[in-house]
Amino acid sequence: MNNKYKLLLLAALVITISWATVHFFNHDKRTAKDFAEEFYAIPLPPKTKVG
């Protein structure tokens, strides 16, 4: 195998592993953000005081 192809394969592998790691560790944050957006989209009942 040519050195150019080995380098390209290694770069693709590093990028894939990096993306997977970031995706894995940000999953909980995205889940919490999605839940909060849905939760705060629900309107409050009439005569509710926020304070």
PDB file of N, H, CA, C and O in Angstrom:
ATOM      1  N   MET A   1       0.849  -1.177   0.000  1.00  0.00           N
ATOM      2  CA  MET A   1       0.000   0.000   0.000  1.00  0.00           C
ATOM      3  C   MET A   1       0.897   1.244   0.000  1.00  0.00           C
ATOM      4  O   MET A   1       1.920   1.287   0.683  1.00  0.00           O
ATOM      5  N   ASN A   2       0.509   2.211  -0.747  1.00  0.00           N
ATOM      6  H   ASN A   2      -0.322   2.176  -1.302  1.00  0.00           H
ATOM      7  CA  ASN A   2       1.273   3.446  -0.867  1.00  0.00           C
ATOM      8  C   ASN A   2       1.177   4.257   0.427  1.00  0.00           C
ATOM      9  O   ASN A   2       0.166   4.206   1.128  1.00  0.00           O
ATOM     10  N   ASN A   3       2.238   5.003   0.734  1.00  0.00           N
ATOM     11  H   ASN A   3       3.059   5.044   0.165  1.00  0.00           H
ATOM     12  CA  ASN A   3       2.254   5.815   1.954  1.00  0.00           C
ATOM     13  C   ASN A   3       1.148   6.864   1.953  1.00  0.00           C
ATOM     14  O   ASN A   3       0.615   7.209   3.008  1.00  0.00           O
ATOM     15  N   LYS A   4       0.801   7.374   0.762  1.00  0.00           N
ATOM     16  H   LYS A   4       1.235   7.094  -0.095  1.00  0.00           H
ATOM     17  CA  LYS A   4      -0.260   8.370   0.659  1.00  0.00           C
ATOM     18  C   LYS A   4      -1.595   7.795   1.121  1.00  0.00           C
ATOM     19  O   LYS A   4      -2.353   8.453   1.833  1.00  0.00           O
ATOM     20  N   TYR A   5      -1.873   6.566   0.709  1.00  0.00           N
ATOM     21  H   TYR A   5      -1.257   6.031   0.130  1.00  0.00           H
ATOM     22  CA  TYR A   5      -3.127   5.920   1.081  1.00  0.00           C
ATOM     23  C   TYR A   5      -3.152   5.553   2.559  1.00  0.00           C
ATOM     24  O   TYR A   5      -4.203   5.619   3.197  1.00  0.00           O
ATOM     25  N   LYS A   6      -2.016   5.170   3.102  1.00  0.00           N
ATOM     26  H   LYS A   6      -1.163   5.117   2.583  1.00  0.00           H
ATOM     27  CA  LYS A   6      -1.935   4.879   4.533  1.00  0.00           C
ATOM     28  C   LYS A   6      -2.214   6.132   5.350  1.00  0.00           C
ATOM     29  O   LYS A   6      -2.934   6.087   6.347  1.00  0.00           O
ATOM     30  N   LEU A   7      -1.641   7.248   4.921  1.00  0.00           N
ATOM     31  H   LEU A   7      -1.056   7.284   4.111  1.00  0.00           H
ATOM     32  CA  LEU A   7      -1.859   8.517   5.616  1.00  0.00           C
ATOM     33  C   LEU A   7      -3.326   8.941   5.514  1.00  0.00           C
ATOM     34  O   LEU A   7      -3.905   9.413   6.493  1.00  0.00           O
ATOM     35  N   LEU A   8      -3.916   8.777   4.356  1.00  0.00           N
ATOM     36  H   LEU A   8      -3.446   8.393   3.561  1.00  0.00           H
ATOM     37  CA  LEU A   8      -5.326   9.119   4.161  1.00  0.00           C
ATOM     38  C   LEU A   8      -6.236   8.240   5.020  1.00  0.00           C
ATOM     39  O   LEU A   8      -7.203   8.721   5.610  1.00  0.00           O
ATOM     40  N   LEU A   9      -5.917   6.963   5.080  1.00  0.00           N
ATOM     41  H   LEU A   9      -5.131   6.572   4.600  1.00  0.00           H
ATOM     42  CA  LEU A   9      -6.696   6.034   5.895  1.00  0.00           C
ATOM     43  C   LEU A   9      -6.570   6.368   7.376  1.00  0.00           C
ATOM     44  O   LEU A   9      -7.555   6.326   8.113  1.00  0.00           O
ATOM     45  N   LEU A  10      -5.359   6.699   7.808  1.00  0.00           N
ATOM     46  H   LEU A  10      -4.559   6.732   7.209  1.00  0.00           H
ATOM     47  CA  LEU A  10      -5.133   7.077   9.204  1.00  0.00           C
ATOM     48  C   LEU A  10      -5.883   8.361   9.550  1.00  0.00           C
ATOM     49  O   LEU A  10      -6.483   8.458  10.621  1.00  0.00           O
ATOM     50  N   ALA A  11      -5.852   9.345   8.655  1.00  0.00           N
ATOM     51  H   ALA A  11      -5.365   9.266   7.785  1.00  0.00           H
ATOM     52  CA  ALA A  11      -6.565  10.603   8.885  1.00  0.00           C
ATOM     53  C   ALA A  11      -8.067  10.361   8.979  1.00  0.00           C
ATOM     54  O   ALA A  11      -8.734  10.933   9.841  1.00  0.00           O
ATOM     55  N   ALA A  12      -8.601   9.523   8.103  1.00  0.00           N
ATOM     56  H   ALA A  12      -8.059   9.059   7.403  1.00  0.00           H
ATOM     57  CA  ALA A  12     -10.032   9.217   8.139  1.00  0.00           C
ATOM     58  C   ALA A  12     -10.399   8.504   9.434  1.00  0.00           C
ATOM     59  O   ALA A  12     -11.451   8.768  10.016  1.00  0.00           O
ATOM     60  N   LEU A  13      -9.545   7.613   9.879  1.00  0.00           N
ATOM     61  H   LEU A  13      -8.690   7.398   9.406  1.00  0.00           H
ATOM     62  CA  LEU A  13      -9.790   6.890  11.127  1.00  0.00           C
ATOM     63  C   LEU A  13      -9.769   7.832  12.327  1.00  0.00           C
ATOM     64  O   LEU A  13     -10.622   7.731  13.209  1.00  0.00           O
ATOM     65  N   VAL A  14      -8.810   8.736  12.367  1.00  0.00           N
ATOM     66  H   VAL A  14      -8.117   8.818  11.651  1.00  0.00           H
ATOM     67  CA  VAL A  14      -8.714   9.700  13.476  1.00  0.00           C
ATOM     68  C   VAL A  14      -9.935  10.609  13.491  1.00  0.00           C
ATOM     69  O   VAL A  14     -10.493  10.873  14.556  1.00  0.00           O
ATOM     70  N   ILE A  15     -10.354  11.086  12.336  1.00  0.00           N
ATOM     71  H   ILE A  15      -9.900  10.871  11.471  1.00  0.00           H
ATOM     72  CA  ILE A  15     -11.529  11.964  12.264  1.00  0.00           C
ATOM     73  C   ILE A  15     -12.784  11.216  12.712  1.00  0.00           C
ATOM     74  O   ILE A  15     -13.608  11.770  13.441  1.00  0.00           O
ATOM     75  N   THR A  16     -12.933   9.976  12.287  1.00  0.00           N
ATOM     76  H   THR A  16     -12.264   9.526  11.696  1.00  0.00           H
ATOM     77  CA  THR A  16     -14.101   9.180  12.662  1.00  0.00           C
ATOM     78  C   THR A  16     -14.136   8.922  14.161  1.00  0.00           C
ATOM     79  O   THR A  16     -15.187   9.060  14.787  1.00  0.00           O
ATOM     80  N   ILE A  17     -13.016   8.554  14.736  1.00  0.00           N
ATOM     81  H   ILE A  17     -12.162   8.441  14.227  1.00  0.00           H
ATOM     82  CA  ILE A  17     -12.964   8.290  16.179  1.00  0.00           C
ATOM     83  C   ILE A  17     -13.222   9.570  16.964  1.00  0.00           C
ATOM     84  O   ILE A  17     -13.924   9.544  17.975  1.00  0.00           O
ATOM     85  N   SER A  18     -12.664  10.687  16.510  1.00  0.00           N
ATOM     86  H   SER A  18     -12.094  10.708  15.689  1.00  0.00           H
ATOM     87  CA  SER A  18     -12.891  11.971  17.191  1.00  0.00           C
ATOM     88  C   SER A  18     -14.361  12.356  17.158  1.00  0.00           C
ATOM     89  O   SER A  18     -14.916  12.771  18.176  1.00  0.00           O
ATOM     90  N   TRP A  19     -14.999  12.223  15.994  1.00  0.00           N
ATOM     91  H   TRP A  19     -14.548  11.886  15.167  1.00  0.00           H
ATOM     92  CA  TRP A  19     -16.413  12.567  15.867  1.00  0.00           C
ATOM     93  C   TRP A  19     -17.265  11.683  16.770  1.00  0.00           C
ATOM     94  O   TRP A  19     -18.182  12.166  17.435  1.00  0.00           O
ATOM     95  N   ALA A  20     -16.961  10.387  16.792  1.00  0.00           N
ATOM     96  H   ALA A  20     -16.216   9.994  16.252  1.00  0.00           H
ATOM     97  CA  ALA A  20     -17.739   9.458  17.613  1.00  0.00           C
ATOM     98  C   ALA A  20     -17.598   9.789  19.099  1.00  0.00           C
ATOM     99  O   ALA A  20     -18.570   9.705  19.849  1.00  0.00           O
ATOM    100  N   THR A  21     -16.402  10.162  19.521  1.00  0.00           N
ATOM    101  H   THR A  21     -15.612  10.230  18.912  1.00  0.00           H
ATOM    102  CA  THR A  21     -16.177  10.511  20.919  1.00  0.00           C
ATOM    103  C   THR A  21     -16.963  11.756  21.307  1.00  0.00           C
ATOM    104  O   THR A  21     -17.631  11.778  22.341  1.00  0.00           O
ATOM    105  N   VAL A  22     -16.883  12.788  20.482  1.00  0.00           N
ATOM    106  H   VAL A  22     -16.340  12.770  19.642  1.00  0.00           H
ATOM    107  CA  VAL A  22     -17.616  14.030  20.765  1.00  0.00           C
ATOM    108  C   VAL A  22     -19.117  13.761  20.778  1.00  0.00           C
ATOM    109  O   VAL A  22     -19.830  14.257  21.650  1.00  0.00           O
ATOM    110  N   HIS A  23     -19.591  12.991  19.829  1.00  0.00           N
ATOM    111  H   HIS A  23     -19.012  12.588  19.120  1.00  0.00           H
ATOM    112  CA  HIS A  23     -21.017  12.666  19.750  1.00  0.00           C
ATOM    113  C   HIS A  23     -21.469  11.907  21.007  1.00  0.00           C
ATOM    114  O   HIS A  23     -22.538  12.186  21.549  1.00  0.00           O
ATOM    115  N   PHE A  24     -20.665  10.964  21.459  1.00  0.00           N
ATOM    116  H   PHE A  24     -19.796  10.738  21.018  1.00  0.00           H
ATOM    117  CA  PHE A  24     -21.009  10.162  22.634  1.00  0.00           C
ATOM    118  C   PHE A  24     -21.081  11.017  23.895  1.00  0.00           C
ATOM    119  O   PHE A  24     -22.018  10.875  24.680  1.00  0.00           O
ATOM    120  N   PHE A  25     -20.115  11.895  24.099  1.00  0.00           N
ATOM    121  H   PHE A  25     -19.353  12.010  23.461  1.00  0.00           H
ATOM    122  CA  PHE A  25     -20.085  12.689  25.318  1.00  0.00           C
ATOM    123  C   PHE A  25     -21.055  13.862  25.320  1.00  0.00           C
ATOM    124  O   PHE A  25     -21.335  14.411  26.385  1.00  0.00           O
ATOM    125  N   ASN A  26     -21.572  14.261  24.176  1.00  0.00           N
ATOM    126  H   ASN A  26     -21.344  13.815  23.311  1.00  0.00           H
ATOM    127  CA  ASN A  26     -22.547  15.356  24.109  1.00  0.00           C
ATOM    128  C   ASN A  26     -23.986  14.859  24.051  1.00  0.00           C
ATOM    129  O   ASN A  26     -24.913  15.667  23.995  1.00  0.00           O
ATOM    130  N   HIS A  27     -24.188  13.555  24.065  1.00  0.00           N
ATOM    131  H   HIS A  27     -23.435  12.898  24.111  1.00  0.00           H
ATOM    132  CA  HIS A  27     -25.539  13.001  23.932  1.00  0.00           C
ATOM    133  C   HIS A  27     -26.445  13.436  25.089  1.00  0.00           C
ATOM    134  O   HIS A  27     -27.585  13.832  24.851  1.00  0.00           O
ATOM    135  N   ASP A  28     -25.963  13.371  26.333  1.00  0.00           N
ATOM    136  H   ASP A  28     -25.036  13.049  26.527  1.00  0.00           H
ATOM    137  CA  ASP A  28     -26.782  13.757  27.487  1.00  0.00           C
ATOM    138  C   ASP A  28     -27.141  15.235  27.441  1.00  0.00           C
ATOM    139  O   ASP A  28     -28.260  15.616  27.786  1.00  0.00           O
ATOM    140  N   LYS A  29     -26.210  16.057  27.022  1.00  0.00           N
ATOM    141  H   LYS A  29     -25.301  15.748  26.742  1.00  0.00           H
ATOM    142  CA  LYS A  29     -26.466  17.492  26.942  1.00  0.00           C
ATOM    143  C   LYS A  29     -27.547  17.795  25.904  1.00  0.00           C
ATOM    144  O   LYS A  29     -28.433  18.615  26.145  1.00  0.00           O
ATOM    145  N   ARG A  30     -27.473  17.133  24.754  1.00  0.00           N
ATOM    146  H   ARG A  30     -26.754  16.467  24.557  1.00  0.00           H
ATOM    147  CA  ARG A  30     -28.489  17.343  23.716  1.00  0.00           C
ATOM    148  C   ARG A  30     -29.849  16.841  24.173  1.00  0.00           C
ATOM    149  O   ARG A  30     -30.868  17.470  23.889  1.00  0.00           O
ATOM    150  N   THR A  31     -29.877  15.715  24.878  1.00  0.00           N
ATOM    151  H   THR A  31     -29.049  15.203  25.109  1.00  0.00           H
ATOM    152  CA  THR A  31     -31.142  15.169  25.364  1.00  0.00           C
ATOM    153  C   THR A  31     -31.785  16.135  26.363  1.00  0.00           C
ATOM    154  O   THR A  31     -32.988  16.388  26.299  1.00  0.00           O
ATOM    155  N   ALA A  32     -30.989  16.669  27.278  1.00  0.00           N
ATOM    156  H   ALA A  32     -30.012  16.464  27.330  1.00  0.00           H
ATOM    157  CA  ALA A  32     -31.507  17.619  28.269  1.00  0.00           C
ATOM    158  C   ALA A  32     -31.992  18.896  27.593  1.00  0.00           C
ATOM    159  O   ALA A  32     -33.028  19.441  27.972  1.00  0.00           O
ATOM    160  N   LYS A  33     -31.260  19.374  26.604  1.00  0.00           N
ATOM    161  H   LYS A  33     -30.418  18.932  26.296  1.00  0.00           H
ATOM    162  CA  LYS A  33     -31.666  20.592  25.904  1.00  0.00           C
ATOM    163  C   LYS A  33     -32.982  20.381  25.158  1.00  0.00           C
ATOM    164  O   LYS A  33     -33.863  21.240  25.202  1.00  0.00           O
ATOM    165  N   ASP A  34     -33.117  19.260  24.484  1.00  0.00           N
ATOM    166  H   ASP A  34     -32.401  18.563  24.448  1.00  0.00           H
ATOM    167  CA  ASP A  34     -34.368  18.959  23.769  1.00  0.00           C
ATOM    168  C   ASP A  34     -35.548  18.880  24.732  1.00  0.00           C
ATOM    169  O   ASP A  34     -36.629  19.390  24.436  1.00  0.00           O
ATOM    170  N   PHE A  35     -35.345  18.239  25.889  1.00  0.00           N
ATOM    171  H   PHE A  35     -34.467  17.825  26.130  1.00  0.00           H
ATOM    172  CA  PHE A  35     -36.418  18.138  26.874  1.00  0.00           C
ATOM    173  C   PHE A  35     -36.799  19.518  27.394  1.00  0.00           C
ATOM    174  O   PHE A  35     -37.983  19.836  27.507  1.00  0.00           O
ATOM    175  N   ALA A  36     -35.797  20.340  27.712  1.00  0.00           N
ATOM    176  H   ALA A  36     -34.836  20.081  27.620  1.00  0.00           H
ATOM    177  CA  ALA A  36     -36.077  21.679  28.239  1.00  0.00           C
ATOM    178  C   ALA A  36     -36.833  22.530  27.224  1.00  0.00           C
ATOM    179  O   ALA A  36     -37.742  23.273  27.593  1.00  0.00           O
ATOM    180  N   GLU A  37     -36.467  22.427  25.961  1.00  0.00           N
ATOM    181  H   GLU A  37     -35.728  21.823  25.661  1.00  0.00           H
ATOM    182  CA  GLU A  37     -37.170  23.205  24.931  1.00  0.00           C
ATOM    183  C   GLU A  37     -38.633  22.791  24.826  1.00  0.00           C
ATOM    184  O   GLU A  37     -39.510  23.642  24.685  1.00  0.00           O
ATOM    185  N   GLU A  38     -38.897  21.506  24.892  1.00  0.00           N
ATOM    186  H   GLU A  38     -38.184  20.814  25.007  1.00  0.00           H
ATOM    187  CA  GLU A  38     -40.287  21.038  24.850  1.00  0.00           C
ATOM    188  C   GLU A  38     -41.038  21.430  26.119  1.00  0.00           C
ATOM    189  O   GLU A  38     -42.205  21.816  26.056  1.00  0.00           O
ATOM    190  N   PHE A  39     -40.376  21.333  27.267  1.00  0.00           N
ATOM    191  H   PHE A  39     -39.428  21.020  27.318  1.00  0.00           H
ATOM    192  CA  PHE A  39     -41.011  21.640  28.549  1.00  0.00           C
ATOM    193  C   PHE A  39     -41.400  23.113  28.626  1.00  0.00           C
ATOM    194  O   PHE A  39     -42.514  23.439  29.036  1.00  0.00           O
ATOM    195  N   TYR A  40     -40.487  24.008  28.234  1.00  0.00           N
ATOM    196  H   TYR A  40     -39.582  23.744  27.900  1.00  0.00           H
ATOM    197  CA  TYR A  40     -40.774  25.441  28.333  1.00  0.00           C
ATOM    198  C   TYR A  40     -41.686  25.935  27.227  1.00  0.00           C
ATOM    199  O   TYR A  40     -42.150  27.074  27.282  1.00  0.00           O
ATOM    200  N   ALA A  41     -41.956  25.114  26.229  1.00  0.00           N
ATOM    201  H   ALA A  41     -41.579  24.189  26.184  1.00  0.00           H
ATOM    202  CA  ALA A  41     -42.881  25.503  25.165  1.00  0.00           C
ATOM    203  C   ALA A  41     -44.333  25.360  25.615  1.00  0.00           C
ATOM    204  O   ALA A  41     -45.232  25.915  24.983  1.00  0.00           O
ATOM    205  N   ILE A  42     -44.570  24.620  26.700  1.00  0.00           N
ATOM    206  H   ILE A  42     -43.840  24.170  27.213  1.00  0.00           H
ATOM    207  CA  ILE A  42     -45.921  24.437  27.218  1.00  0.00           C
ATOM    208  C   ILE A  42     -46.352  25.716  27.939  1.00  0.00           C
ATOM    209  O   ILE A  42     -45.650  26.171  28.842  1.00  0.00           O
ATOM    210  N   PRO A  43     -47.479  26.300  27.562  1.00  0.00           N
ATOM    211  CA  PRO A  43     -47.896  27.546  28.217  1.00  0.00           C
ATOM    212  C   PRO A  43     -48.344  27.298  29.655  1.00  0.00           C
ATOM    213  O   PRO A  43     -48.849  26.225  29.985  1.00  0.00           O
ATOM    214  N   LEU A  44     -48.154  28.295  30.492  1.00  0.00           N
ATOM    215  H   LEU A  44     -47.743  29.166  30.224  1.00  0.00           H
ATOM    216  CA  LEU A  44     -48.586  28.216  31.886  1.00  0.00           C
ATOM    217  C   LEU A  44     -50.107  28.393  31.973  1.00  0.00           C
ATOM    218  O   LEU A  44     -50.705  29.056  31.126  1.00  0.00           O
ATOM    219  N   PRO A  45     -50.718  27.812  32.976  1.00  0.00           N
ATOM    220  CA  PRO A  45     -52.168  28.007  33.167  1.00  0.00           C
ATOM    221  C   PRO A  45     -52.474  29.478  33.441  1.00  0.00           C
ATOM    222  O   PRO A  45     -51.605  30.229  33.885  1.00  0.00           O
ATOM    223  N   PRO A  46     -53.713  29.881  33.173  1.00  0.00           N
ATOM    224  CA  PRO A  46     -54.099  31.267  33.468  1.00  0.00           C
ATOM    225  C   PRO A  46     -53.940  31.604  34.950  1.00  0.00           C
ATOM    226  O   PRO A  46     -54.059  30.727  35.806  1.00  0.00           O
ATOM    227  N   LYS A  47     -53.678  32.846  35.244  1.00  0.00           N
ATOM    228  H   LYS A  47     -53.582  33.558  34.548  1.00  0.00           H
ATOM    229  CA  LYS A  47     -53.541  33.374  36.597  1.00  0.00           C
ATOM    230  C   LYS A  47     -52.334  32.770  37.334  1.00  0.00           C
ATOM    231  O   LYS A  47     -52.318  32.753  38.565  1.00  0.00           O
ATOM    232  N   THR A  48     -51.356  32.290  36.623  1.00  0.00           N
ATOM    233  H   THR A  48     -51.369  32.304  35.624  1.00  0.00           H
ATOM    234  CA  THR A  48     -50.152  31.752  37.260  1.00  0.00           C
ATOM    235  C   THR A  48     -49.160  32.886  37.424  1.00  0.00           C
ATOM    236  O   THR A  48     -48.877  33.620  36.478  1.00  0.00           O
ATOM    237  N   LYS A  49     -48.633  33.024  38.637  1.00  0.00           N
ATOM    238  H   LYS A  49     -48.863  32.428  39.406  1.00  0.00           H
ATOM    239  CA  LYS A  49     -47.631  34.068  38.904  1.00  0.00           C
ATOM    240  C   LYS A  49     -46.250  33.402  38.953  1.00  0.00           C
ATOM    241  O   LYS A  49     -46.031  32.427  39.672  1.00  0.00           O
ATOM    242  N   VAL A  50     -45.344  33.954  38.177  1.00  0.00           N
ATOM    243  H   VAL A  50     -45.521  34.746  37.593  1.00  0.00           H
ATOM    244  CA  VAL A  50     -43.967  33.461  38.167  1.00  0.00           C
ATOM    245  C   VAL A  50     -43.139  34.464  38.958  1.00  0.00           C
ATOM    246  O   VAL A  50     -43.111  35.649  38.626  1.00  0.00           O
ATOM    247  N   GLY A  51     -42.479  34.000  39.984  1.00  0.00           N
ATOM    248  H   GLY A  51     -42.502  33.038  40.253  1.00  0.00           H
ATOM    249  CA  GLY A  51     -41.725  34.976  40.762  1.00  0.00           C
ATOM    250  C   GLY A  51     -40.767  34.394  41.631  1.00  0.00           C
ATOM    251  O   GLY A  51     -40.064  35.111  42.344  1.00  0.00           O
TER     252      GLY A  51
END
